[in-house]
Amino acid sequence: MSAPLAERIDAEIEAAREPLFALCARLVEANSVSPPGITAGVAAVVQRWLAEAGVPAETVAADPSAPNVVAEVAGVAVKLLHDDATNGETIVLDGTPA
């Protein structure tokens, strides 16, 4: 990563420090102990956070205890997925314009 890009990222993170800490605290507080790996609380936090930012999101769940949060941000698909292959959750940022 180039120095100017790293500096810009650092500056943006620093500017959003308090909201990021608040989000991290909400994520840690959400019940998601594995096993059994029930992640509905974490998905609810992510969906609420996106809504607070004005980003519409939907929950899609084959298994209600492990829902997916799907949103579109400036033409980029963002998904929080339950991934059985890795036995954990994954955030997918798909840079393909929607």
Buried (B, 14 or more C-beta within 10 A) or exposed (E): EEEEEEEEEEEEEEEEEEEEEEBEEBBEEBEBEEEEBBBBBBBBBBBBBBEEEEBEBEBEBEEEEBBBBBBBBEEEBBBBBBEEEEEEBEEEEEEEEE
